[in-house]
């Protein structure tokens, strides 16, 4: 979201695209967060009960993944996932930083 907030003022219009292969819990939360951010809406610490109910009712059997962590059903922002960056990510960041 910080990246989106940083680039939004640089252009009069943005075309925001998603990738693919994401589970429905991530997709719904991500697009809600993106559009809320672009429209200047505050990001709640916790989702309202109606949103939690929608996310909790979702099911998906793709990818062989277990159901999402309960925290992902009640917030828009995921907890940090600390850890090392892969070398190819570091390389790409270096290219971008030289621009």
C-alpha angles and dihedrals in degrees: 000000000000088000091051091048090050097051100037095080091051096070135038089225135024131203105207115195133184129216121225145249096060126141118246094252092058095042096051094045094044096051091045089053094046096049092042090052094047091050093048097249118153115250110237120226089225130022119243117259092256092058092045088052092052093049093044092052093056120105130188131172099186123115095019091259125149119246114285124272110271090243089065090060095058107040139047097217118067120225113258117276102212120198144102122309117239114249093246090056091051089050092052092047090052090053091050094047091056092058 
